[in-house]
Amino acid sequence: MWRSDAAASTTELQAALTSPCNRRSAPLRPSGLCVNNSALAVMKGVDAYDFFVGFRRKREANPINKKGKTMKQKRISFGQGKGSLTHNNREFMADNVDPLRPPQNITFVRQPIGEAYEQLFAESTERYNAKQKRNDRKVHGSYYEHLFGVKPCNTVRTAADKRNSFYEDVVQIGKREDSGYGTEDFQLVADCLKEYMEGFQKRNPNFYVFNAVLHMDEATPHLHIDYIPVGHYKRGQDVQNGIAQALKEMGYGEGKQAIARWRAAEVEVLNKICLEHGIKSLAPEKARGTLEIPEYKEKRRQADELAEQNAQAEAELSKKVEQINRALKYLPDLQKNEKAEHEFLVAVSELHDMLKSGMSIIRNKDSIISRIETLESLTKKAMDKRDKADLTIYDLRQRGEEVTAELDDALDKLKAVRSEKSQLSSELQTVKAENTEYREILATLERIAPSILRQAKEMLREQQREQAQQIEYQPTKKKKSWGLE
């Protein structure tokens, strides 16, 4: 198990996170707070980003690894999970789980959240209460109950100040089509995720991981990482649950973009691991939010179809524009026509001067012949250009009408695709809102009557099995032969 293999380092990190500030024995952090020397030995934040990555990836049309083989391209999904420990630890089986494969899952750490809070914050709570002279300012009960008003539970709770009881990130490499169960890369992406998870706690010492599982029993391998952010404060309790302070202490700065900078650094670490295993990662993909998996797959399929139709419409539009530009090249060059007309007038004027007298004609006989040949050449070119211009203008007018009609048709298709896409987006928002209500109801049922909910699910599955058996074993009626055998 990951926790037992790294027991020494975890103990060291735990001591650093929960120890009070001591300016004599511990150096200052960049945030002005104090930690032990052992915590400074762990590289954090932007330093970890530069150390573990150390390079900027370049875009390549056909990426090739060091062995000269073309690298596989896969998309990385790194998003926030809903935070259901009962699902992550397979205390109940969802419809998308293969019931024969849960033993293949890899559990890196599994610690009850109440025990984790006690381990992280109990001593700090005692120090805080010891300083208080008024009883109403003390923390009564556990730190978890003080923040969230309930006993520790396996779902995310939100306090009055918007702090969550824990946070979850879901990490996946590839999709079912290229990395799912039964494909040749199924184990490859699982190995990449395992390597990524093994270094997660060292890279992020202020994110205490109390539950982490690599799911191998669904369509595609993916990680569920559940952690509690730990921050150190000068006012109030010196060690608290605080994601903003945790990110600041790990070197990712302040503000709304701190979490984005942290996530980008983690994605780069995963990119490096993928490159070492022959995988070129594409741009990260957004998480599915609150959509159920079948709904998410259907919406993704519709979005892919719309994107393909949109690309086709854009390609047709670009093709029509190119045809128009190519057709414009056949228009007469007015500048060249003006130059030819000027040459013609000059030749006529010179010839007129040479033909004024008989002596001038005899003296300029060769020049007169040259000017006449020039006029013949210019006249022939003018006639050819006139014929070509007449033909070109007629063709262009006809082709222009055709292109205009095709362009209008392409624009109508593009508008229809965009309208359909907008409608689907609206439907998606409606489905998300409905999903939120259903999840709240389901969470309430799980909390109030988990046994009743479990029995209802079993009864529903039993009814579905009985219906399937009745359809399978239903006898077919024998046709009458009318004595023709």
C-alpha positions as CSV (number, residue, x, y, z in Angstrom):
1,M,0.0,0.0,0.0
2,W,1.2,3.5,-0.8
3,R,0.6,4.8,2.7
4,S,2.7,2.1,4.4
5,D,5.5,2.4,1.8
6,A,5.8,6.1,2.5
7,A,5.1,6.1,6.2
8,A,8.3,7.9,7.2
9,S,7.8,10.7,4.7
10,T,4.1,11.1,5.7
11,T,5.0,11.3,9.4
12,E,7.6,14.0,8.6
13,L,5.1,16.0,6.5
14,Q,2.4,15.6,9.2
15,A,4.7,16.9,11.9
16,A,5.6,19.9,9.6
17,L,1.9,20.7,8.9
18,T,0.7,20.6,12.5
19,S,3.6,22.1,14.4
20,P,3.1,25.7,15.7
21,C,5.3,28.5,14.5
22,N,8.7,28.9,16.3
23,R,10.9,31.6,14.9
24,R,14.0,30.5,16.8
25,S,14.0,26.9,15.5
26,A,12.4,27.2,12.1
27,P,13.1,29.5,9.1
28,L,10.5,31.7,7.6
29,R,8.3,30.6,4.7
30,P,7.7,32.9,1.7
31,S,4.3,33.7,3.2
32,G,5.9,34.8,6.5
33,L,4.8,31.7,8.4
34,C,7.1,29.1,10.0
35,V,7.5,25.4,9.4
36,N,10.0,22.7,10.3
37,N,13.2,22.1,8.3
38,S,11.8,18.7,7.3
39,A,8.9,20.5,5.4
40,L,11.4,22.7,3.6
41,A,13.1,19.6,2.3
42,V,10.0,19.0,0.2
43,M,10.0,21.0,-3.0
44,K,6.7,22.9,-3.6
45,G,4.8,25.1,-5.9
46,V,6.6,26.7,-8.9
47,D,9.9,25.2,-7.7
48,A,8.3,21.7,-8.1
49,Y,7.0,22.7,-11.5
50,D,10.4,23.8,-12.7
51,F,12.2,20.9,-11.1
52,F,9.9,18.1,-12.3
53,V,9.2,19.5,-15.7
54,G,12.2,21.7,-16.6
55,F,11.1,22.3,-20.2
56,R,8.4,23.8,-22.3
57,R,6.6,21.3,-24.6
58,K,6.6,22.2,-28.3
59,R,3.7,21.4,-30.6
60,E,4.7,18.7,-33.2
61,A,2.7,17.5,-36.2
62,N,3.9,13.9,-35.8
63,P,5.7,13.6,-32.4
64,I,8.4,11.0,-32.3
65,N,10.1,9.6,-29.1
66,K,13.8,9.0,-28.5
67,K,13.6,5.5,-30.1
68,G,12.3,6.9,-33.4
69,K,8.8,5.6,-33.0
70,T,5.7,7.7,-33.5
71,M,4.2,8.6,-30.1
72,K,0.6,8.0,-29.2
73,Q,-1.6,11.0,-28.7
74,K,-4.1,11.1,-25.9
75,R,-6.2,13.7,-24.1
76,I,-5.7,14.4,-20.4
77,S,-8.8,15.0,-18.2
78,F,-8.0,16.8,-14.9
79,G,-11.1,18.1,-13.2
80,Q,-12.8,18.5,-9.8
81,G,-14.8,15.5,-8.6
82,K,-18.1,15.5,-6.7
83,G,-16.4,13.8,-3.7
84,S,-18.3,10.6,-2.9
85,L,-16.1,8.3,-0.7
86,T,-18.7,5.5,-0.7
87,H,-18.4,5.4,-4.5
88,N,-14.7,5.7,-4.6
89,N,-14.2,2.9,-2.1
90,R,-16.9,0.7,-3.7
91,E,-19.2,0.6,-0.7
92,F,-21.9,0.6,-3.3
93,M,-21.8,-0.4,-6.9
94,A,-22.8,2.1,-9.6
95,D,-24.3,0.9,-12.9
96,N,-21.1,1.7,-14.8
97,V,-18.9,-0.6,-12.7
98,D,-18.0,-4.1,-13.8
99,P,-18.9,-6.2,-10.8
100,L,-16.1,-8.7,-11.6
101,R,-13.2,-6.2,-11.6
102,P,-13.3,-4.2,-8.3
103,P,-10.4,-6.4,-7.0
104,Q,-8.2,-4.8,-9.7
105,N,-8.6,-1.3,-8.2
106,I,-5.5,0.1,-6.5
107,T,-6.0,1.8,-3.2
108,F,-3.1,4.1,-2.3
109,V,-4.5,5.4,1.0
110,R,-7.8,5.0,2.8
111,Q,-8.3,6.8,6.1
112,P,-11.6,7.8,7.7
113,I,-12.1,11.5,7.3
114,G,-12.9,11.9,11.0
115,E,-9.6,10.3,11.9
116,A,-7.8,12.5,9.4
117,Y,-9.2,15.7,10.9
118,E,-8.3,14.5,14.4
119,Q,-4.8,13.8,13.3
120,L,-4.4,17.2,11.5
121,F,-6.2,19.7,13.7
122,A,-6.7,18.2,17.3
123,E,-3.5,19.6,18.8
124,S,-4.1,23.0,17.1
125,T,-7.6,23.1,18.5
126,E,-6.3,22.3,22.0
127,R,-3.7,25.2,21.8
128,Y,-6.4,27.5,20.6
129,N,-8.8,26.7,23.4
130,A,-6.0,27.0,26.0
131,K,-5.5,30.6,25.0
132,Q,-9.2,31.6,25.2
133,K,-10.5,33.1,28.4
134,R,-14.1,33.2,27.4
135,N,-16.0,29.9,27.0
136,D,-18.1,31.0,24.1
137,R,-15.0,31.5,22.0
138,K,-13.7,28.0,22.4
139,V,-14.1,25.2,19.9
140,H,-16.6,22.7,21.4
141,G,-16.4,19.2,20.1
142,S,-14.3,18.2,17.2
143,Y,-12.9,20.7,14.7
144,Y,-14.9,19.1,11.9
145,E,-18.2,19.5,13.8
146,H,-17.2,23.1,14.7
147,L,-16.8,23.9,11.0
148,F,-19.6,22.0,9.3
149,G,-22.2,21.4,12.1
150,V,-22.4,17.6,11.6
151,K,-20.4,14.5,12.4
152,P,-17.8,13.5,9.8
153,C,-19.4,11.9,6.7
154,N,-18.3,10.5,3.4
155,T,-19.6,13.4,1.2
156,V,-18.4,16.9,0.8
157,R,-19.7,19.4,3.4
158,T,-19.5,23.2,2.9
159,A,-19.1,25.5,5.9
160,A,-20.7,29.0,6.3
161,D,-17.4,30.6,5.1
162,K,-17.5,28.4,1.9
163,R,-14.8,26.0,3.1
164,N,-15.3,22.4,2.0
165,S,-14.7,19.4,4.2
166,F,-12.4,18.0,1.5
167,Y,-11.7,18.4,-2.1
168,E,-11.5,15.8,-4.9
169,D,-9.7,15.7,-8.2
170,V,-10.4,13.1,-10.9
171,V,-7.5,12.4,-13.3
172,Q,-7.8,10.4,-16.5
173,I,-5.6,9.8,-19.6
174,G,-7.3,9.0,-22.9
175,K,-10.9,7.9,-23.6
176,R,-12.7,4.6,-23.8
177,E,-12.1,4.4,-27.5
178,D,-8.2,4.5,-27.3
179,S,-7.5,3.6,-23.6
180,G,-10.6,1.7,-22.3
181,Y,-10.9,-1.8,-21.0
182,G,-9.8,-4.3,-23.7
183,T,-7.5,-1.9,-25.6
184,E,-3.8,-2.3,-25.8
185,D,-3.2,1.0,-23.9
186,F,-5.4,0.1,-20.9
187,Q,-2.5,-0.9,-18.7
188,L,-0.2,1.7,-20.1
189,V,-2.3,4.7,-18.9
190,A,-2.9,2.9,-15.6
191,D,0.9,2.7,-15.1
192,C,1.2,6.5,-15.9
193,L,-1.6,7.3,-13.4
194,K,0.0,5.1,-10.7
195,E,3.4,6.9,-11.2
196,Y,1.7,10.3,-11.0
197,M,-0.1,9.4,-7.8
198,E,3.0,8.1,-6.1
199,G,4.6,11.6,-6.2
200,F,1.4,13.6,-5.5
201,Q,1.8,14.0,-1.7
202,K,5.5,15.1,-1.9
203,R,4.7,17.7,-4.5
204,N,1.7,19.0,-2.5
205,P,2.6,18.9,1.2
206,N,-0.2,21.2,2.2
207,F,-2.8,18.9,0.6
208,Y,-3.2,16.0,3.0
209,V,-4.4,13.0,1.0
210,F,-6.6,10.8,3.1
211,N,-8.2,8.8,0.3
212,A,-6.9,7.9,-3.1
213,V,-8.0,5.1,-5.5
214,L,-7.2,4.1,-9.0
215,H,-10.4,2.7,-10.5
216,M,-9.7,-0.2,-13.0
217,D,-13.2,-1.6,-13.0
218,E,-14.9,1.1,-15.2
219,A,-14.6,1.9,-18.9
220,T,-11.3,3.8,-18.6
221,P,-8.7,3.9,-15.7
222,H,-8.9,7.0,-13.7
223,L,-7.8,8.4,-10.3
224,H,-9.9,9.8,-7.5
225,I,-7.7,11.9,-5.2
226,D,-9.4,13.2,-2.0
227,Y,-7.4,15.7,0.1
228,I,-7.8,18.2,3.0
229,P,-6.0,21.6,2.4
230,V,-3.9,22.6,5.5
231,G,-2.9,26.2,6.1
232,H,-1.0,27.9,8.9
233,Y,-2.4,31.2,10.3
234,K,-1.3,33.9,12.8
235,R,-4.8,34.8,13.9
236,G,-7.3,32.3,15.3
237,Q,-6.4,28.6,15.3
238,D,-2.8,28.3,14.0
239,V,-3.6,25.2,11.8
240,Q,-6.8,25.3,9.8
241,N,-8.6,23.9,6.8
242,G,-7.9,26.5,4.2
243,I,-7.3,25.9,0.5
244,A,-6.2,29.5,-0.3
245,Q,-3.6,29.6,2.4
246,A,-2.4,26.0,1.4
247,L,-1.9,27.1,-2.2
248,K,-0.1,30.3,-1.1
249,E,2.3,28.3,1.2
250,M,3.0,25.9,-1.7
251,G,4.1,28.8,-3.8
252,Y,1.1,29.3,-6.2
253,G,0.3,32.8,-5.1
254,E,-3.1,34.3,-4.1
255,G,-6.3,35.1,-5.9
256,K,-8.7,33.1,-8.0
257,Q,-6.0,32.0,-10.4
258,A,-3.9,30.2,-7.7
259,I,-5.9,26.9,-8.1
260,A,-5.5,27.2,-11.9
261,R,-1.7,27.6,-11.6
262,W,-1.6,24.6,-9.3
263,R,-3.6,22.5,-11.7
264,A,-1.5,23.6,-14.7
265,A,1.7,22.5,-12.8
266,E,0.1,19.1,-12.0
267,V,-0.9,18.6,-15.6
268,E,2.7,19.4,-16.7
269,V,4.0,16.7,-14.3
270,L,1.5,14.2,-15.8
271,N,2.6,15.3,-19.3
272,K,6.2,14.5,-18.5
273,I,5.3,11.1,-17.2
274,C,3.2,10.4,-20.3
275,L,6.1,11.5,-22.6
276,E,8.4,9.0,-20.8
277,H,5.9,6.3,-21.6
278,G,5.5,7.2,-25.3
279,I,2.3,9.3,-25.0
280,K,2.0,12.8,-26.4
281,S,-0.7,14.5,-24.4
282,L,-3.2,16.8,-26.1
283,A,-4.9,19.8,-24.5
284,P,-6.8,18.9,-21.2
285,E,-10.5,18.2,-21.4
286,K,-13.1,19.7,-19.1
287,A,-14.8,17.4,-16.6
288,R,-18.4,16.2,-17.2
289,G,-19.7,18.2,-14.2
290,T,-22.9,16.8,-12.6
291,L,-24.0,14.7,-15.7
292,E,-24.5,11.0,-15.2
293,I,-22.2,8.9,-17.4
294,P,-24.8,7.8,-20.0
295,E,-26.1,11.4,-20.4
296,Y,-22.5,12.7,-20.6
297,K,-21.7,10.2,-23.3
298,E,-24.8,11.1,-25.3
299,K,-24.1,14.8,-25.0
300,R,-20.4,14.3,-26.0
301,R,-21.5,12.3,-29.1
302,Q,-23.9,15.1,-30.1
303,A,-21.3,17.7,-29.5
304,D,-18.8,15.7,-31.6
305,E,-21.4,15.5,-34.4
306,L,-22.1,19.2,-34.2
307,A,-18.4,20.0,-34.3
308,E,-17.9,17.8,-37.4
309,Q,-20.9,19.5,-39.1
310,N,-19.5,22.9,-38.2
311,A,-16.1,22.0,-39.5
312,Q,-17.7,20.8,-42.8
313,A,-19.6,24.0,-43.2
314,E,-16.5,26.1,-42.5
315,A,-14.6,24.0,-45.0
316,E,-17.3,24.6,-47.7
317,L,-17.3,28.3,-47.0
318,S,-13.5,28.5,-47.3
319,K,-13.7,26.5,-50.5
320,K,-16.2,28.9,-52.0
321,V,-14.1,31.9,-51.1
322,E,-11.1,30.3,-52.7
323,Q,-13.1,29.7,-55.9
324,I,-14.1,33.4,-56.0
325,N,-10.5,34.5,-55.5
326,R,-9.4,32.1,-58.2
327,A,-12.1,33.4,-60.6
328,L,-11.1,37.0,-60.0
329,K,-7.7,36.2,-61.6
330,Y,-9.4,35.9,-65.0
331,L,-10.6,39.5,-65.0
332,P,-8.9,41.8,-67.6
333,D,-5.9,43.6,-66.2
334,L,-6.9,47.2,-66.6
335,Q,-3.4,48.6,-65.9
336,K,-1.9,46.5,-68.8
337,N,-4.7,47.6,-71.1
338,E,-4.0,51.3,-70.4
339,K,-0.3,50.7,-71.1
340,A,-1.1,49.0,-74.5
341,E,-3.4,51.8,-75.4
342,H,-0.7,54.3,-74.7
343,E,1.8,52.4,-76.9
344,F,-0.8,52.3,-79.7
345,L,-1.4,56.1,-79.6
346,V,2.4,56.8,-79.5
347,A,3.0,54.5,-82.6
348,V,0.1,56.2,-84.5
349,S,1.4,59.7,-83.7
350,E,4.9,58.8,-84.8
351,L,3.7,57.1,-88.0
352,H,1.6,60.2,-88.8
353,D,4.7,62.4,-88.5
354,M,6.7,60.1,-90.8
355,L,4.0,60.2,-93.5
356,K,3.8,64.0,-93.9
357,S,6.0,64.2,-97.0
358,G,7.4,62.0,-99.7
359,M,11.0,62.7,-98.6
360,S,10.1,61.8,-95.0
361,I,8.6,58.5,-96.2
362,I,11.8,57.6,-98.2
363,R,14.0,58.6,-95.3
364,N,12.0,56.7,-92.6
365,K,11.0,53.7,-94.7
366,D,12.3,51.1,-92.1
367,S,10.9,53.0,-89.2
368,I,7.5,53.2,-90.9
369,I,7.5,49.4,-91.4
370,S,8.4,48.9,-87.8
371,R,5.6,51.1,-86.5
372,I,3.1,49.4,-88.8
373,E,4.2,46.0,-87.4
374,T,3.8,47.3,-83.9
375,L,0.3,48.6,-84.6
376,E,-0.6,45.2,-86.1
377,S,0.7,43.4,-83.0
378,L,-1.1,45.7,-80.6
379,T,-4.4,45.4,-82.6
380,K,-4.2,41.6,-82.6
381,K,-3.6,41.6,-78.9
382,A,-6.5,44.0,-78.3
383,M,-8.8,41.8,-80.3
384,D,-7.8,38.6,-78.4
385,K,-8.2,40.4,-75.1
386,R,-11.6,41.7,-76.1
387,D,-12.8,38.2,-77.0
388,K,-11.3,36.7,-73.9
389,A,-12.8,39.5,-71.7
390,D,-16.3,38.9,-73.2
391,L,-16.0,35.2,-72.5
392,T,-14.5,35.7,-69.1
393,I,-17.1,38.2,-67.9
394,Y,-20.0,35.9,-69.1
395,D,-18.5,32.9,-67.4
396,L,-17.7,35.0,-64.2
397,R,-21.3,36.3,-64.1
398,Q,-22.7,32.8,-64.4
399,R,-20.2,31.3,-62.0
400,G,-20.7,34.2,-59.6
401,E,-24.4,33.4,-59.4
402,E,-23.7,29.8,-58.7
403,V,-21.1,30.6,-56.0
404,T,-23.5,33.1,-54.4
405,A,-26.2,30.4,-54.2
406,E,-23.8,27.9,-52.8
407,L,-22.4,30.4,-50.3
408,D,-26.0,31.2,-49.1
409,D,-26.7,27.5,-48.7
410,A,-23.5,27.0,-46.7
411,L,-24.3,30.0,-44.5
412,D,-27.8,28.6,-43.9
413,K,-26.3,25.2,-42.9
414,L,-23.9,27.0,-40.6
415,K,-26.7,29.0,-38.9
416,A,-28.7,25.8,-38.5
417,V,-25.8,24.0,-36.9
418,R,-25.1,26.9,-34.5
419,S,-28.8,27.1,-33.6
420,E,-28.9,23.3,-32.9
421,K,-25.7,23.7,-30.8
422,S,-27.3,26.5,-28.8
423,Q,-30.4,24.5,-28.2
424,L,-28.3,21.5,-27.1
425,S,-26.4,23.8,-24.7
426,S,-29.7,25.0,-23.2
427,E,-30.9,21.4,-22.8
428,L,-27.6,20.5,-21.2
429,Q,-28.0,23.2,-18.6
430,T,-31.6,22.0,-17.9
431,V,-30.3,18.4,-17.5
432,K,-27.5,19.6,-15.1
433,A,-30.1,21.5,-13.0
434,E,-32.3,18.3,-12.8
435,N,-29.3,16.2,-12.0
436,T,-28.4,18.5,-9.1
437,E,-31.9,18.1,-7.6
438,Y,-31.8,14.3,-8.1
439,R,-28.4,14.1,-6.4
440,E,-29.6,16.1,-3.5
441,I,-32.6,13.8,-3.1
442,L,-30.3,10.7,-3.4
443,A,-27.8,12.1,-0.9
444,T,-30.7,12.8,1.6
445,L,-31.9,9.2,1.1
446,E,-28.4,7.8,1.6
447,R,-28.0,9.8,4.8
448,I,-31.4,9.1,6.2
449,A,-32.3,5.6,5.1
450,P,-29.3,3.9,3.4
451,S,-30.6,0.4,4.0
452,I,-34.0,1.2,2.4
453,L,-32.3,2.8,-0.6
454,R,-30.1,-0.3,-1.0
455,Q,-33.1,-2.6,-0.8
456,A,-35.0,-0.6,-3.4
457,K,-32.0,-0.8,-5.8
458,E,-31.8,-4.6,-5.2
459,M,-35.5,-5.0,-5.9
460,L,-35.2,-3.0,-9.1
461,R,-32.4,-5.1,-10.3
462,E,-34.3,-8.3,-9.4
463,Q,-37.3,-7.1,-11.4
464,Q,-35.2,-6.3,-14.4
465,R,-33.6,-9.8,-14.2
466,E,-37.0,-11.5,-14.0
467,Q,-38.3,-9.5,-17.0
468,A,-35.3,-10.5,-19.0
469,Q,-35.7,-14.2,-18.1
470,Q,-39.4,-14.1,-19.0
471,I,-38.6,-12.6,-22.4
472,E,-35.8,-15.2,-23.0
473,Y,-37.9,-18.3,-22.0
474,Q,-41.3,-17.3,-23.4
475,P,-42.5,-20.2,-25.6
476,T,-43.3,-19.4,-29.2
477,K,-46.6,-20.5,-30.7
478,K,-46.5,-23.4,-33.2
479,K,-47.8,-22.5,-36.6
480,K,-50.6,-24.6,-38.1
481,S,-49.4,-26.9,-40.9
482,W,-52.9,-27.4,-42.5
483,G,-51.8,-31.0,-43.3
484,L,-49.2,-29.9,-45.8
485,E,-46.1,-31.6,-44.2
